[in-house]
Amino acid sequence: MIGVNVQPVGADMAADRSTVGCLSAVADVLNAPRHEGDPFPRDAWAALANTGLFAQMARTDLEPMERVSRTMAALEQFGELCRDGGLSFSAVTHIASTISALAQFGTAQLVARLMPDLVAGTLIGAHAITEAEAGSDALAMTCRAVADGEHYVITGEKAYVTNGPIADVVVVYAKTGNGNGVRDVSAFLVPTSLPGVVRGPAMRKVGLLSSPLGTLSLDGVRVPADHRLGREGSGFFILGHVMKREILFAFTVNVGEMRRRLDDAVRFANSRRQFCSPIGSFQSISNRLADMKIRYELSRAFLRQTAAKLATNRDVASDIAIAKIFVSESAISTSLDALHLHGARGFLTETGLGSDVCNAVAGTIYSGTNDIQRTRIAALMGVRL
């Protein structure tokens, strides 16, 4: 018989045990049946907030990297328990793009004003960096913020904003300088209730169905100056901080999903019989399971190694890019392996295995496409591009 020996979540990274326990307690709510076209699952969102998951990155009693490690440990458990990849992705965006940015770069007054509701999940966060024409060339953005007394006036259009259609506050990256350099961009926490903010409708997608994705239009939006995060011109530094955490968090969720997928596949291989034998006894099946195990273990180990390096203030630019590529592509491979292992049944909507494939493909696109990540790795190696 095939068995899988997996270390429990938190064995080599500190976890908030109360949060992990609460996640287990609300698993049924997180996995309540949802269908394409259903609105955002606010009941599941509220249950998730009540576990304390959102609070980890806002805790003032922990050092910044302790917050990261505890959040990663909880997110791994979340990925294992929650079969709704859209909910997981919306949660990571909320935590990394908004809570993390506000906690690290917001003024004390802004934190006091907004953080309690973000942690409670009664405010939903997002961030807006991408523009339709700029794409991966973020410095080509045309969204501008012009200082005007005690306010900034922001005008521009943002595209592909995760949580955009439902967001209450959005971290908007906009040009404050006249050039195209990294010091010409600033970050602002923009309430979507302000006049001139228009949230576009949710776009139809092939995966991450319960995570709303849309456009954000800003037409002369007057944002109080104290809603700027960090100094003027520090937007790309803030984005770098956020993206490191977004990649660590989103792909840690994928690791939890890979563990669940592997455990399910092993159970199926041991119970499904063909030709008078469990299908796990066939080498083609056992090899698939072994590959799933290898991808899971290496993904988990590399993400945690990268987080450990980040904690000691070492340069992790290459590590983050490698982790993003390896884990996202491992997630695709393991999702395809699981679908093939189940045969015709794996192709049925009811199993969720096809949804896992579509969700995994998204991981090669968001947080910087894998093509861009490979270019970055080559540049960091000294390749002349």
C-alpha positions as CSV (number, residue, x, y, z in Angstrom):
1,M,0.0,0.0,0.0
2,I,1.1,3.5,-0.7
3,G,1.6,5.9,2.1
4,V,2.6,9.6,2.5
5,N,4.6,10.9,5.4
6,V,4.1,14.6,5.6
7,Q,5.2,16.8,8.5
8,P,2.3,18.7,10.2
9,V,1.8,22.3,9.4
10,G,4.0,24.5,11.7
11,A,6.5,21.7,12.4
12,D,9.4,23.9,11.1
13,M,7.7,27.3,11.2
14,A,5.8,28.9,14.1
15,A,2.1,29.0,13.8
16,D,-0.7,30.6,15.8
17,R,-2.4,27.4,17.0
18,S,-5.7,29.1,17.7
19,T,-5.9,30.3,14.1
20,V,-5.1,26.9,12.7
21,G,-7.7,25.3,15.0
22,C,-10.3,27.9,14.0
23,L,-9.6,27.2,10.3
24,S,-10.4,23.5,10.9
25,A,-13.6,24.4,12.7
26,V,-14.9,26.5,9.8
27,A,-13.9,24.2,6.9
28,D,-17.6,23.4,6.1
29,V,-18.4,27.1,5.7
30,L,-15.3,27.7,3.5
31,N,-16.3,24.8,1.3
32,A,-20.0,25.4,1.0
33,P,-21.2,24.7,-2.6
34,R,-20.8,27.7,-5.0
35,H,-21.3,27.9,-8.7
36,E,-20.1,30.2,-11.5
37,G,-22.0,33.4,-11.3
38,D,-22.5,33.3,-7.6
39,P,-21.7,36.5,-5.7
40,F,-18.6,36.7,-3.6
41,P,-19.0,34.3,-0.6
42,R,-19.3,36.9,2.2
43,D,-20.4,34.2,4.7
44,A,-17.1,32.3,4.1
45,W,-15.2,35.6,4.2
46,A,-16.6,36.5,7.6
47,A,-15.9,33.0,8.9
48,L,-12.3,33.3,7.7
49,A,-11.9,36.7,9.4
50,N,-13.1,35.2,12.6
51,T,-10.3,32.6,12.6
52,G,-7.8,35.4,13.2
53,L,-6.0,34.8,9.8
54,F,-6.2,38.4,8.7
55,A,-4.9,39.6,12.1
56,Q,-1.5,37.9,11.9
57,M,0.1,40.6,9.6
58,A,-1.3,43.4,11.8
59,R,0.0,42.1,15.2
60,T,2.1,44.7,16.9
61,D,3.4,42.2,19.5
62,L,5.3,40.3,16.8
63,E,8.4,41.2,14.8
64,P,7.6,41.7,11.1
65,M,9.1,38.4,10.0
66,E,7.4,36.5,12.8
67,R,4.1,37.9,11.3
68,V,5.2,36.5,8.0
69,S,6.1,33.0,9.3
70,R,2.8,32.7,11.3
71,T,0.8,33.9,8.4
72,M,2.5,31.3,6.1
73,A,1.9,28.5,8.5
74,A,-1.8,29.4,8.8
75,L,-2.1,29.8,5.0
76,E,-0.7,26.4,4.4
77,Q,-3.4,24.9,6.6
78,F,-5.9,27.1,4.8
79,G,-4.9,25.8,1.4
80,E,-5.2,22.3,2.6
81,L,-8.7,22.8,4.1
82,C,-10.3,25.1,1.6
83,R,-11.2,23.8,-1.9
84,D,-12.3,27.3,-3.1
85,G,-9.2,28.6,-4.8
86,G,-10.9,31.9,-5.5
87,L,-11.6,32.6,-1.8
88,S,-8.0,31.7,-1.0
89,F,-6.7,34.1,-3.6
90,S,-8.9,37.0,-2.5
91,A,-7.8,36.4,1.1
92,V,-4.1,36.5,0.1
93,T,-4.6,39.7,-1.8
94,H,-6.4,41.3,1.2
95,I,-3.6,40.3,3.5
96,A,-0.5,41.0,1.4
97,S,-1.6,44.0,-0.7
98,T,-3.5,46.0,1.9
99,I,-3.0,44.8,5.4
100,S,0.7,44.2,5.0
101,A,1.2,47.6,3.2
102,L,-0.8,49.5,5.7
103,A,0.9,47.9,8.7
104,Q,4.4,48.6,7.4
105,F,4.0,52.0,5.7
106,G,0.8,53.7,7.0
107,T,0.8,56.4,9.6
108,A,-0.3,55.5,13.1
109,Q,-3.5,57.5,12.6
110,L,-4.3,55.7,9.3
111,V,-3.6,52.3,10.8
112,A,-5.8,53.1,13.8
113,R,-8.6,54.2,11.5
114,L,-8.7,51.4,9.0
115,M,-6.8,48.3,10.4
116,P,-9.5,47.1,12.8
117,D,-12.1,46.8,10.0
118,L,-9.6,45.2,7.6
119,V,-8.7,42.6,10.2
120,A,-12.3,42.0,11.0
121,G,-13.0,41.5,7.3
122,T,-15.7,44.2,7.3
123,L,-13.5,46.2,4.9
124,I,-12.1,44.4,1.9
125,G,-8.8,45.4,0.5
126,A,-7.1,45.3,-3.0
127,H,-4.3,46.9,-4.8
128,A,-4.2,48.4,-8.3
129,I,-0.9,48.5,-10.2
130,T,-1.6,47.0,-13.6
131,E,-2.9,49.1,-16.5
132,A,-4.3,47.7,-19.7
133,E,-1.7,49.2,-22.0
134,A,1.3,49.0,-19.6
135,G,0.8,45.3,-18.7
136,S,4.0,43.9,-17.1
137,D,5.8,47.3,-17.8
138,A,4.5,48.9,-14.6
139,L,6.7,52.0,-15.0
140,A,4.8,52.8,-18.2
141,M,1.6,53.5,-16.1
142,T,-0.3,56.7,-16.9
143,C,-2.3,57.0,-13.7
144,R,-1.2,60.2,-12.0
145,A,-1.4,61.7,-8.5
146,V,-0.9,65.5,-8.3
147,A,-0.4,67.2,-4.9
148,D,-3.1,69.8,-4.1
149,G,-2.8,71.2,-0.6
150,E,-3.8,68.6,1.9
151,H,-4.9,66.2,-0.8
152,Y,-3.6,64.4,-3.9
153,V,-5.8,64.3,-7.0
154,I,-5.6,60.9,-8.7
155,T,-6.7,60.3,-12.3
156,G,-6.2,57.0,-14.2
157,E,-7.5,53.6,-15.2
158,K,-6.4,50.3,-13.6
159,A,-7.0,46.8,-14.9
160,Y,-7.2,43.3,-13.6
161,V,-7.7,44.4,-10.0
162,T,-8.2,41.3,-7.8
163,N,-11.1,42.1,-5.3
164,G,-11.7,45.3,-7.3
165,P,-15.4,44.9,-7.8
166,I,-16.0,44.5,-4.0
167,A,-13.1,46.4,-2.5
168,D,-13.7,49.1,0.1
169,V,-10.1,50.3,0.1
170,V,-7.5,49.9,-2.7
171,V,-3.7,50.6,-2.6
172,V,-3.3,52.6,-5.8
173,Y,0.1,53.0,-7.4
174,A,0.3,56.3,-9.4
175,K,2.9,58.5,-10.9
176,T,3.9,61.5,-8.8
177,G,7.1,62.3,-10.7
178,N,7.6,63.4,-14.3
179,G,9.8,60.5,-15.4
180,N,9.6,56.8,-15.8
181,G,11.9,55.8,-13.0
182,V,11.2,53.8,-9.8
183,R,11.2,57.1,-7.8
184,D,8.4,58.6,-9.8
185,V,5.7,56.3,-8.3
186,S,3.9,56.6,-5.0
187,A,1.3,54.5,-3.2
188,F,-2.0,55.7,-1.8
189,L,-4.7,53.9,0.2
190,V,-7.9,55.0,-1.6
191,P,-11.4,54.4,-0.2
192,T,-13.7,53.3,-3.0
193,S,-16.5,55.4,-1.5
194,L,-14.7,58.6,-2.6
195,P,-16.3,60.7,-5.4
196,G,-14.7,59.8,-8.8
197,V,-13.9,56.2,-7.9
198,V,-15.7,53.6,-10.1
199,R,-15.4,49.9,-9.6
200,G,-15.9,47.9,-12.7
201,P,-18.0,44.8,-12.8
202,A,-16.5,41.4,-12.1
203,M,-14.9,39.8,-15.2
204,R,-15.7,36.3,-16.3
205,K,-12.7,34.0,-15.8
206,V,-11.8,30.3,-16.4
207,G,-10.6,29.9,-12.8
208,L,-10.5,31.4,-9.3
209,L,-14.2,31.9,-9.9
210,S,-15.2,33.3,-6.6
211,S,-12.4,35.9,-6.6
212,P,-13.8,39.1,-8.2
213,L,-11.5,40.7,-10.8
214,G,-12.3,44.0,-12.4
215,T,-11.2,47.5,-13.5
216,L,-10.8,50.6,-11.3
217,S,-11.4,54.1,-12.7
218,L,-10.3,57.2,-10.9
219,D,-11.5,60.5,-12.2
220,G,-10.0,63.4,-10.3
221,V,-10.3,61.6,-7.0
222,R,-9.3,63.8,-4.0
223,V,-7.4,61.6,-1.6
224,P,-6.2,63.0,1.8
225,A,-2.5,63.4,1.8
226,D,-2.2,61.2,5.0
227,H,-3.5,58.3,2.9
228,R,-0.2,58.2,1.1
229,L,1.8,55.1,2.2
230,G,5.4,55.9,2.9
231,R,7.2,58.8,1.3
232,E,6.4,60.3,-2.0
233,G,8.3,58.4,-4.6
234,S,8.6,55.2,-2.6
235,G,5.8,53.4,-4.4
236,F,8.0,50.8,-6.1
237,F,9.8,50.1,-2.8
238,I,6.4,49.5,-1.2
239,L,5.4,47.3,-4.2
240,G,8.5,45.2,-3.8
241,H,7.7,44.7,-0.1
242,V,4.1,43.7,-1.0
243,M,5.1,41.4,-3.9
244,K,7.5,39.4,-1.8
245,R,4.8,38.7,0.7
246,E,2.1,38.1,-2.0
247,I,4.3,35.4,-3.6
248,L,5.2,33.8,-0.3
249,F,1.6,33.8,0.8
250,A,-0.2,32.8,-2.4
251,F,2.1,30.0,-3.2
252,T,2.1,28.7,0.4
253,V,-1.6,28.3,-0.1
254,N,-0.7,26.3,-3.2
255,V,1.5,24.1,-1.1
256,G,-1.4,23.3,1.2
257,E,-3.5,22.5,-1.9
258,M,-0.8,20.2,-3.2
259,R,-0.7,18.4,0.1
260,R,-4.5,17.9,0.1
261,R,-4.4,16.8,-3.6
262,L,-1.7,14.3,-2.8
263,D,-3.5,12.9,0.2
264,D,-6.7,12.5,-1.9
265,A,-4.8,10.9,-4.7
266,V,-3.1,8.3,-2.4
267,R,-6.5,7.4,-0.9
268,F,-8.0,7.0,-4.4
269,A,-5.0,4.9,-5.6
270,N,-5.4,2.6,-2.7
271,S,-9.2,2.2,-3.0
272,R,-9.8,2.1,-6.7
273,R,-9.3,-1.4,-8.1
274,Q,-8.7,-2.4,-11.7
275,F,-7.6,-5.8,-13.0
276,C,-8.1,-7.2,-9.4
277,S,-5.5,-4.8,-7.9
278,P,-5.4,-1.3,-6.4
279,I,-4.4,1.0,-9.2
280,G,-1.6,2.3,-6.9
281,S,0.2,-1.0,-7.6
282,F,0.7,0.0,-11.2
283,Q,4.0,1.7,-11.8
284,S,2.6,4.4,-14.0
285,I,0.3,5.4,-11.1
286,S,2.9,5.1,-8.3
287,N,5.3,7.2,-10.4
288,R,2.7,10.0,-10.7
289,L,2.2,9.9,-7.0
290,A,6.0,10.0,-6.3
291,D,6.3,13.0,-8.6
292,M,3.5,14.8,-6.8
293,K,5.2,14.1,-3.5
294,I,8.6,15.5,-4.9
295,R,7.0,18.6,-6.2
296,Y,5.1,19.2,-2.9
297,E,8.2,18.7,-0.7
298,L,10.5,20.8,-2.8
299,S,7.9,23.6,-3.1
300,R,7.3,23.7,0.6
301,A,11.0,23.6,1.5
302,F,12.0,26.3,-1.0
303,L,9.3,28.7,0.1
304,R,10.3,28.3,3.7
305,Q,13.9,28.7,2.9
306,T,13.2,31.9,1.1
307,A,11.1,33.2,4.0
308,A,14.0,32.4,6.4
309,K,16.5,34.3,4.2
310,L,14.1,37.3,4.0
311,A,13.9,37.2,7.8
312,T,17.7,37.8,8.0
313,N,17.5,40.7,5.5
314,R,19.3,38.8,2.8
315,D,18.7,39.5,-0.9
316,V,15.9,37.2,-2.0
317,A,15.1,38.7,-5.4
318,S,16.2,35.6,-7.2
319,D,14.8,33.3,-4.6
320,I,11.3,34.9,-4.8
321,A,11.4,34.6,-8.6
322,I,12.5,30.9,-8.5
323,A,9.9,30.1,-5.9
324,K,7.1,31.7,-7.9
325,I,8.1,29.8,-11.1
326,F,8.7,26.4,-9.4
327,V,5.7,26.3,-7.1
328,S,3.2,27.6,-9.7
329,E,4.4,25.1,-12.3
330,S,4.4,22.3,-9.7
331,A,0.8,23.2,-8.9
332,I,-0.1,22.8,-12.5
333,S,1.7,19.5,-12.8
334,T,0.1,18.0,-9.6
335,S,-3.3,19.2,-10.6
336,L,-3.0,17.5,-13.9
337,D,-1.6,14.3,-12.3
338,A,-4.6,14.2,-9.9
339,L,-7.0,14.7,-12.8
340,H,-5.4,11.9,-15.0
341,L,-5.2,9.6,-12.0
342,H,-9.0,9.7,-11.6
343,G,-9.6,9.0,-15.3
344,A,-12.9,10.0,-16.8
345,R,-14.3,10.9,-13.4
346,G,-11.5,13.5,-13.0
347,F,-13.0,15.3,-16.0
348,L,-16.3,15.8,-14.2
349,T,-17.2,19.2,-12.8
350,E,-18.3,17.6,-9.5
351,T,-14.9,16.4,-8.6
352,G,-13.3,20.0,-8.7
353,L,-10.2,18.5,-10.3
354,G,-10.7,20.5,-13.5
355,S,-11.2,23.7,-11.5
356,D,-7.9,23.0,-9.7
357,V,-6.1,22.9,-13.1
358,C,-7.6,26.3,-14.1
359,N,-6.8,27.8,-10.7
360,A,-3.2,26.6,-10.9
361,V,-2.7,28.1,-14.4
362,A,-3.5,31.5,-13.0
363,G,-0.5,31.2,-10.7
364,T,1.9,31.4,-13.7
365,I,0.3,34.8,-14.6
366,Y,-0.4,36.8,-11.4
367,S,2.3,38.3,-9.2
368,G,4.5,38.8,-12.3
369,T,4.3,36.3,-15.2
370,N,6.7,33.4,-15.2
371,D,8.3,34.7,-18.4
372,I,9.0,38.0,-16.6
373,Q,10.4,36.1,-13.6
374,R,12.7,34.1,-15.8
375,T,14.0,37.3,-17.4
376,R,14.6,38.7,-13.9
377,I,16.5,35.6,-12.8
378,A,18.7,35.8,-15.9
379,A,19.4,39.5,-15.3
380,L,20.4,38.8,-11.6
381,M,22.8,36.1,-12.9
382,G,24.6,38.8,-14.9
383,V,23.1,37.9,-18.3
384,R,23.2,40.9,-20.7
385,L,19.7,41.4,-21.8
